[in-house]
Amino acid sequence: MTKVGLVMRKIQFTEAQGPRVFADRLQQISRELGVEIVFISPERHVSGYDWLPGYEHEKGDLVNYDIVLDQIYKENIDHVIYTVSGFTYLKMFLKNSVLFPHSFPDPALTGYEMMKPFYQMVDKAVVQTEFLKRELNRNFGVTDVRVIPIGFNEGLAERHFDPARVVENRVLWIGRDEENRRPDLVLEYARQNPDKEVFMVFGGKRYEESMKKYDIPHNVQLKFALTQDEIFALMNSAKVYWSCSKFDTYGMPLTEALAMGKIVVKPEHPCYDHISSRHSFSGNERNWFELVNMAVASPHRVSAENRDYAFEMFSSHVMKQGYRAFYEDWLR
């Protein structure tokens, strides 16, 4: 079986959110295609919290190259997918290195200036959306870019789908306690709408501590580090899924929400253009609260159109087809 290294930060492998879900799904799909995905991450200079000096982000990655390369050489790997721009220099050692970005140097993101020099070195990438493909070309002249979505788990979407269990006033938000994700907006919405039941789900246990700085309204329930099973069950129970982030490279919970037939409220930023179905509505800080309330008041308990669109565009079947074609080209 051909080996491919997947280089991610240690914290991304340990938390129950997007990068880890992607890693597990890629490993499973690749195994079915005759490719063994080997997880590789630095063991030092990794913090449990974002943006501590010398840790976690691109400058910190540079001091981890010896550890990462040792793991790659030990496994006799010569093809690598890396998700963090701080590892673009891997192509100095391994010509078959491809970027799969979990972040992007967009002005909406903290630290985007630090990412930009690393992106100057990218020559090959796999991205999740057509938007990112355009941006890589427009900003960095990268033309060798393939678009493959992070597929949702069809089995979970089928098993947990039950319109009878939808709670008519329940709004779900999934994210991190980071300024870019705007958890403060969700708390203020709940404060102004005490008749709504608001669930906020965070990918890591570390946010249990950080969320203590907020005054949590009585109608908000916080959940931390849920399993995929638990997320899909909770997703099914909500009528509306709301994302208010400033920027996403993909927005995995949005595609899962579509797959579960949720009415979706999302940002109007073009990075969310792929979330485009009959009952998905774009807004901003000026009208989000009104949009969420309109969605809650909709006569539709679930959206069959959103669900059909997700299965057609974002299922793990679509992801598998994408990687089959990518591997046939890249690994031959």
C-alpha positions as CSV (number, residue, x, y, z in Angstrom):
1,M,0.0,0.0,0.0
2,T,1.4,3.4,-1.0
3,K,2.1,5.7,2.0
4,V,1.2,9.4,2.1
5,G,2.1,11.6,5.0
6,L,-0.5,14.0,6.4
7,V,1.2,16.8,8.3
8,M,-1.0,18.7,10.8
9,R,-0.4,20.4,14.1
10,K,-0.6,18.2,17.2
11,I,-3.6,20.2,18.5
12,Q,-5.5,19.6,15.2
13,F,-5.1,15.9,15.6
14,T,-6.3,15.9,19.3
15,E,-9.4,18.1,19.0
16,A,-12.9,17.0,18.0
17,Q,-13.4,19.5,15.2
18,G,-12.8,20.0,11.4
19,P,-9.1,19.1,10.9
20,R,-9.4,15.9,12.9
21,V,-12.6,14.9,11.2
22,F,-11.0,15.6,7.8
23,A,-7.9,13.5,8.8
24,D,-10.0,10.5,9.8
25,R,-12.2,10.7,6.7
26,L,-9.2,11.1,4.4
27,Q,-7.5,8.1,6.1
28,Q,-10.6,5.9,5.7
29,I,-11.3,6.9,2.1
30,S,-7.6,6.6,1.1
31,R,-7.4,3.1,2.6
32,E,-10.3,2.1,0.3
33,L,-8.2,3.5,-2.6
34,G,-5.1,1.5,-1.6
35,V,-3.3,4.5,0.0
36,E,-2.1,4.5,3.6
37,I,-2.4,8.0,5.3
38,V,0.3,8.3,8.0
39,F,-0.4,11.1,10.6
40,I,2.6,13.3,11.2
41,S,2.8,16.2,13.7
42,P,5.4,18.1,15.7
43,E,5.7,16.9,19.3
44,R,7.0,20.2,20.7
45,H,6.3,23.9,20.4
46,V,2.6,23.2,20.5
47,S,0.4,25.1,22.8
48,G,-3.1,24.4,24.0
49,Y,-4.1,28.0,23.2
50,D,-3.8,30.1,20.1
51,W,-1.3,32.9,19.6
52,L,1.2,32.3,22.4
53,P,4.6,33.7,21.2
54,G,6.7,31.1,19.5
55,Y,3.9,28.5,19.5
56,E,1.3,27.0,17.2
57,H,1.5,29.2,14.2
58,E,3.7,29.6,11.2
59,K,6.9,30.9,13.0
60,G,6.6,28.1,15.5
61,D,6.3,25.5,12.7
62,L,9.7,26.4,11.4
63,V,11.4,25.0,14.5
64,N,9.6,21.7,14.1
65,Y,11.0,20.7,10.7
66,D,13.6,18.3,12.1
67,I,10.9,16.4,14.0
68,V,8.5,16.3,11.1
69,L,11.2,15.2,8.6
70,D,12.4,12.5,11.0
71,Q,8.9,11.0,11.1
72,I,8.6,11.2,7.3
73,Y,12.0,9.6,6.6
74,K,11.3,6.9,9.2
75,E,8.1,5.9,7.4
76,N,9.9,6.0,4.0
77,I,7.4,8.5,2.7
78,D,8.0,10.6,-0.4
79,H,4.5,12.1,-0.9
80,V,3.1,14.5,1.7
81,I,-0.1,16.5,2.2
82,Y,0.4,19.4,4.7
83,T,-2.4,21.5,6.0
84,V,-0.4,24.3,7.6
85,S,1.3,27.0,5.5
86,G,4.3,27.0,7.9
87,F,5.3,23.7,6.3
88,T,5.5,24.9,2.7
89,Y,9.3,24.5,3.0
90,L,8.8,20.7,3.0
91,K,9.0,20.9,-0.8
92,M,12.8,21.7,-0.4
93,F,13.1,18.1,1.0
94,L,10.2,16.4,-0.8
95,K,9.2,17.5,-4.3
96,N,5.8,15.7,-4.0
97,S,4.4,18.0,-1.3
98,V,0.9,19.4,-1.7
99,L,-0.9,22.0,0.4
100,F,-4.4,21.3,1.7
101,P,-5.2,24.6,3.6
102,H,-7.1,24.6,6.8
103,S,-6.5,28.4,6.9
104,F,-5.8,31.1,4.2
105,P,-4.1,34.5,4.3
106,D,-7.3,36.5,4.1
107,P,-7.5,39.9,5.9
108,A,-10.5,38.5,7.9
109,L,-8.2,36.2,9.7
110,T,-5.8,37.0,12.6
111,G,-2.2,36.6,11.6
112,Y,-2.9,36.6,7.8
113,E,0.2,38.8,7.2
114,M,2.4,36.1,8.7
115,M,0.9,33.4,6.4
116,K,1.5,35.4,3.2
117,P,5.3,34.7,2.7
118,F,4.7,31.0,3.0
119,Y,2.0,31.0,0.3
120,Q,4.5,32.5,-2.1
121,M,6.2,29.1,-2.1
122,V,3.1,27.0,-2.9
123,D,3.1,25.4,-6.3
124,K,0.4,22.7,-5.9
125,A,-2.7,22.5,-3.7
126,V,-5.9,20.6,-3.0
127,V,-8.6,23.0,-1.8
128,Q,-12.2,22.5,-0.7
129,T,-14.0,25.2,-2.7
130,E,-13.8,27.0,-6.1
131,F,-13.5,30.3,-4.2
132,L,-10.1,29.1,-2.7
133,K,-9.0,27.9,-6.1
134,R,-9.6,31.4,-7.5
135,E,-7.9,33.1,-4.6
136,L,-4.8,31.0,-4.9
137,N,-4.5,31.9,-8.5
138,R,-5.4,35.6,-8.0
139,N,-3.2,36.3,-5.0
140,F,-0.3,33.8,-5.5
141,G,-0.3,32.7,-9.1
142,V,-0.9,29.0,-8.2
143,T,-2.5,27.3,-11.1
144,D,-2.1,23.6,-10.1
145,V,-5.1,23.4,-7.8
146,R,-7.7,20.7,-7.5
147,V,-11.0,21.2,-5.7
148,I,-12.2,18.3,-3.5
149,P,-14.8,18.8,-0.8
150,I,-14.5,17.4,2.7
151,G,-17.3,15.0,2.5
152,F,-19.8,14.5,5.3
153,N,-20.7,11.1,6.6
154,E,-23.7,9.8,4.7
155,G,-24.3,7.1,7.3
156,L,-24.7,9.6,10.1
157,A,-26.8,11.9,8.0
158,E,-29.2,9.0,7.2
159,R,-29.2,7.5,10.7
160,H,-29.9,10.7,12.6
161,F,-32.4,12.4,10.2
162,D,-35.8,12.5,11.9
163,P,-38.0,15.6,11.2
164,A,-40.3,14.6,14.1
165,R,-37.5,15.4,16.5
166,V,-36.9,19.0,15.3
167,V,-37.4,21.5,18.1
168,E,-39.1,24.5,16.4
169,N,-37.3,27.3,18.4
170,R,-33.8,25.7,18.5
171,V,-30.9,27.5,16.9
172,L,-27.5,25.7,16.6
173,W,-24.1,27.3,16.2
174,I,-20.8,25.4,16.0
175,G,-17.4,27.1,16.3
176,R,-14.5,28.2,18.5
177,D,-14.1,30.9,21.1
178,E,-12.1,33.0,18.7
179,E,-12.8,36.6,17.5
180,N,-13.1,35.4,13.9
181,R,-16.0,33.0,14.8
182,R,-18.0,35.7,16.7
183,P,-19.4,33.8,19.6
184,D,-20.2,37.2,21.2
185,L,-22.8,37.7,18.5
186,V,-24.5,34.4,19.2
187,L,-24.7,35.3,23.0
188,E,-26.2,38.7,22.2
189,Y,-28.8,37.1,19.9
190,A,-29.8,34.8,22.7
191,R,-30.0,37.7,25.1
192,Q,-32.3,39.6,22.8
193,N,-34.4,36.5,22.0
194,P,-35.1,34.8,25.3
195,D,-37.8,32.7,23.6
196,K,-35.2,30.9,21.4
197,E,-33.2,27.9,22.5
198,V,-29.6,28.4,21.4
199,F,-26.9,25.6,21.4
200,M,-23.3,26.5,21.0
201,V,-20.9,23.7,20.3
202,F,-17.1,24.0,20.6
203,G,-14.6,21.5,19.2
204,G,-12.1,21.4,22.1
205,K,-12.3,21.0,25.9
206,R,-10.0,24.1,26.2
207,Y,-13.0,26.3,25.4
208,E,-14.7,25.3,28.7
209,E,-12.3,27.5,30.4
210,S,-12.2,30.4,27.9
211,M,-16.0,30.7,27.7
212,K,-16.1,31.5,31.5
213,K,-15.3,35.1,30.6
214,Y,-18.8,35.6,29.1
215,D,-22.1,36.2,30.8
216,I,-24.0,33.2,29.4
217,P,-27.8,33.9,28.9
218,H,-30.2,31.3,30.5
219,N,-31.4,30.1,27.1
220,V,-27.9,29.1,25.9
221,Q,-26.5,25.6,26.3
222,L,-22.8,25.1,25.8
223,K,-21.4,21.8,24.5
224,F,-17.7,20.8,24.2
225,A,-15.8,18.2,22.2
226,L,-18.8,16.3,21.0
227,T,-18.4,13.1,18.8
228,Q,-19.6,13.2,15.3
229,D,-22.6,11.0,16.4
230,E,-23.5,13.5,19.0
231,I,-23.2,16.4,16.6
232,F,-25.5,14.9,14.0
233,A,-28.0,14.0,16.7
234,L,-28.0,17.6,18.0
235,M,-28.0,19.0,14.4
236,N,-31.1,17.0,13.7
237,S,-32.9,18.5,16.7
238,A,-32.3,22.1,15.6
239,K,-34.5,23.9,13.1
240,V,-31.8,26.5,12.1
241,Y,-28.1,26.3,11.7
242,W,-26.3,29.7,12.0
243,S,-22.7,30.5,11.0
244,C,-21.5,34.1,11.7
245,S,-17.7,33.6,11.1
246,K,-15.8,36.2,9.2
247,F,-14.1,33.6,6.9
248,D,-13.8,29.9,6.4
249,T,-11.8,27.7,4.1
250,Y,-14.8,25.4,4.0
251,G,-17.2,25.5,6.9
252,M,-17.7,21.8,7.4
253,P,-20.7,22.1,9.8
254,L,-22.5,24.2,7.2
255,T,-22.4,21.2,4.7
256,E,-23.5,18.9,7.5
257,A,-26.3,21.2,8.4
258,L,-27.5,21.2,4.7
259,A,-27.3,17.4,4.8
260,M,-29.5,17.3,7.8
261,G,-32.1,19.5,6.1
262,K,-31.5,22.5,8.3
263,I,-32.5,26.0,7.3
264,V,-29.1,27.7,7.1
265,V,-28.1,31.3,7.9
266,K,-24.6,32.2,6.8
267,P,-22.3,35.1,6.1
268,E,-22.5,36.9,2.7
269,H,-18.7,36.6,2.2
270,P,-17.9,34.8,-1.1
271,C,-16.0,32.1,0.7
272,Y,-19.5,30.7,1.5
273,D,-20.8,30.7,-2.1
274,H,-20.7,26.9,-2.2
275,I,-23.3,26.8,0.5
276,S,-26.0,27.7,-2.0
277,S,-29.4,26.0,-1.8
278,R,-33.1,27.0,-1.6
279,H,-33.2,27.4,2.2
280,S,-29.7,28.9,2.8
281,F,-29.7,32.7,3.5
282,S,-26.8,35.1,3.5
283,G,-26.5,38.1,5.8
284,N,-24.3,40.2,8.0
285,E,-24.2,41.8,11.4
286,R,-26.9,44.3,10.5
287,N,-29.6,41.7,9.6
288,W,-28.5,38.3,11.0
289,F,-30.8,38.4,14.1
290,E,-33.7,39.1,11.8
291,L,-32.7,36.4,9.4
292,V,-32.3,33.8,12.1
293,N,-35.8,34.7,13.5
294,M,-37.3,34.5,10.0
295,A,-35.7,31.1,9.5
296,V,-37.0,29.9,12.9
297,A,-40.5,31.1,11.9
298,S,-40.4,29.3,8.5
299,P,-43.3,26.9,7.9
300,H,-40.7,24.3,6.7
301,R,-39.5,22.1,9.5
302,V,-36.7,20.7,7.3
303,S,-35.5,21.5,3.9
304,A,-35.5,18.6,1.5
305,E,-33.8,20.8,-1.1
306,N,-30.9,21.6,1.2
307,R,-30.5,17.9,2.0
308,D,-30.6,16.8,-1.7
309,Y,-28.0,19.5,-2.6
310,A,-25.6,18.4,0.1
311,F,-25.8,14.7,-0.9
312,E,-25.1,15.7,-4.5
313,M,-22.2,18.1,-3.8
314,F,-20.5,17.3,-0.5
315,S,-21.0,13.6,0.5
316,S,-18.0,11.4,1.3
317,H,-18.8,9.6,-2.0
318,V,-18.0,12.8,-3.8
319,M,-14.8,13.2,-1.7
320,K,-13.8,9.7,-2.6
321,Q,-14.2,10.3,-6.3
322,G,-12.1,13.4,-6.0
323,Y,-9.2,11.7,-4.2
324,R,-9.3,8.7,-6.6
325,A,-8.7,11.0,-9.5
326,F,-6.1,13.1,-7.6
327,Y,-4.1,10.0,-6.4
328,E,-4.1,8.5,-9.9
329,D,-2.4,11.7,-11.2
330,W,-0.2,12.5,-8.2
331,L,1.1,9.0,-7.2
332,R,1.7,7.5,-10.5
